[in-house]
Amino acid sequence: MAYKEKEIEKVYYSIGEVSEMFNVAPSLIRFWESEFELIQPKKNRKGNRQFTKEDINNVKIIYHLVKEKGFTLQGAKEILKSDVQTVNQKIELIESLKNIRHFLLEVKDKL
């Protein structure tokens, strides 16, 4: 049986890494943190923000509503108050469909 090396997953991500994931400025992430209760990263002794996977998922929800769907901050807040779970499910569905599309395009290129 061959040895399979495990991928190392980070537990905490810096604000710079999170801002790169979404291609936005770190100041925007800090602003969203002050505007939305959904984003609550931990802070270390120096005061640096430490984002977990859950925090990143919450940033993804806000990014989707504000940047992709074009909601105002107030509109995004109202949607999040009413039904966060539905928004999260829609984002997961969109991600899944994008992955399927990418796979199908790869298959098309190999034909």
N, C-alpha and C positions, 0 to 999 in steps of 0.2 A: 504494500500500500504506500503510495507516494505521500510525502510530507506536503501539506498544504499550508502555506503561511497565511496567517490571519491578517486582515487589513486592520490597521490601527485607526480607531475613530476617536476624534477629539471630543472631550466632554464640554469644554468651554471655548468659545470663539470671541476674538476681540471685535470691537466696533469697526475697525478697519476691514477685517475679513468679512463681516456682515455687509458692510457698505459695498465691497467689491462684488459680493454675490448678487446684489441687486443693481449694481452699477449706479449708485447714488452717492452723494457726499455723506460723510459721517455726521455732519451737522443736521442733515435731514432725519437721520435715525434718532439723534438726540431730541430733535423737535417732536417727532412722533411719540417718543417716550414720554414727553411732558404732556402731550395732547391726549393720548390713548392709555387707559388703564390696563389694556391688554398686554402691553410691553412692560415687563418688570425684570430687567436683567439684574443679576447679582453684581455687587461691586466688591473688589478686593480692598486690601488695606490702603492702597494708594488711591483708591477711588476709580480705578479703571473698570469699565463695564465688562462683564463676562456673560456672554449669551449662550444659552443651552439650545438644544434642538427645538424644544418647545417655544422658546423665545423667537428663534428664527422662523418657525412656522407662523407665529403671530405677526411678525414683520411681513411675512409673505402675504398674509391675509390683507393687511392694511395696504401693502404695495399694490395688490390686485385691485382693490376697491378704488384707491386714489389715482394710481398711475395708469392702470390698464383700462378700468371702467370709467374713469373720469369723474368720480364722485368728489364733492367738496368734503372738507374735513367734517363738517357738521353732518352731511349726508351719510358719510361712512360711519360716524359715531352712532347715528340712529339705526343703521342696518345692524351694526354689531350689538347694540342693545337688544334688538328684537330677536335675531337668530344667528349666532356665530356658527353653529353646527352646520347649517345649510350652506353658508358661504364656504366653509372649510370643505364640505363635500363637493361643491362645484369646482373648487380649485383643484382638488384631487382628481376629479373627472377630467378636467382640462389637461392636467399633467399627464394622465394616462393616455389620453387621445394624442397628445404631442409625441409621446414615446412610440405609440403604435404607428403614427405617421412617419416618424424617423426610421423605424424598422422597415416599413414598407418601401420607403425611398431607397434604403440600402439594398433591399432585395431587387428592386427595379434596376438599380445600377449594375448589379451583378449578372443580370440576364443578358 
